[in-house]
Amino acid sequence: MELFDTIHESEHEQIVFCHNKDVGLKAIIGIHNTTLGPALGGTRMWPYASEEEALRDVLRLSRGMTYKAAVSGLNLGGGKAVIIGDPREDKSEALFRAFGRFIDSLAGRYITAEDVGIDVNDMEFIFQETENVVGVHQAHGGSGDPSPYTAHGSIQGAKAALQKVFGDEDLSHYSFAIQGAGHVGLHLVKQLRSEGAKVFITDIMEDSVAQAVELGAEAVGTDEIYDLDVDVFAPCALGAVINEETLPRLKCKIVAGPANNQLANNEAGNELEKRGILYAPDYAVNAGGLMNVSIEFEGYNRERAKRMMRTIYYNVTQIFKISDRDGITTWQAADRMAEERIQSIGKIKLPFMGHRPHRFPGRKGMDRS
């Protein structure tokens, strides 16, 4: 991999390599674009097969955060971080505090949060070294676990798609195939079942599937999930699940779920449209978690967070309108909506260079030790 060529092609502003041999820290922070504001995006801990794979992941994910923030109308840029390691074996207080110091050295250009392999306890250690963290425990003025809001926002996106396809968004009339029963997936099952939807669930973790079944979902095999005759397929696990192998098997009318980077490539998005399957772009649908933590900048308020989730319905509907208006796919329409906002705001703002004001009113004077 030619590093600078790769960064140039992906249009990133900054890549930070974080290393502390004494505590076993190997991490990469990707800051994609700060035109709209400081780069916000979670930290993921994963046992990557190689450092090159980790770099590719952080480049892809941080770019996605730029588009997610832009299409959601937030004054935030896109960033992401990955820690190379097994979250079941390699976590320690020292590792996360060392990582927190690297974040702090960026003077607010990058703000982190939870992602795959990271929980609120890990964020507590990072928070001891930097204020540039969101999603920390409510005791510190944070919003806590963003999973319920990501799930709730995903339902808003799915309702917009149901309205577009069927002219009716009453969830009790529809069936969902949910791939992944992690934190977000389980909250999605719970909320869908509470509104009467028929839900099928799969996951490689049997205990997670069992929890979903207790909520009223029907368990199916991990490979069987693609073949179900349902209204909505909702990816809730890792990305690239819509690909040349799975596309011919889909019997759904809609793909709308909270997983990041669901399309293996652009052609997969084009093929969905050819097959008459409406795709609700993932980064518009799953923006609930980002919206929720963004409220921490002004002092967290749960009711305000719930109201903000409703804008996802509007944003997804706007994407469908742009798609129809311009004769383009929905993934292209989402990109166009995000890029137009970045370009228009870019005419009046320079990239965010970092500063250290009190951006978290609820945390002023708070002891982080």
Order of alpha helices (4+ residues) and beta strands (2+ residues): alpha-beta-beta-beta-beta-alpha-beta-alpha-beta-alpha-alpha-beta-alpha-beta-alpha-beta-beta-beta-alpha-beta-alpha-alpha-alpha-alpha-alpha
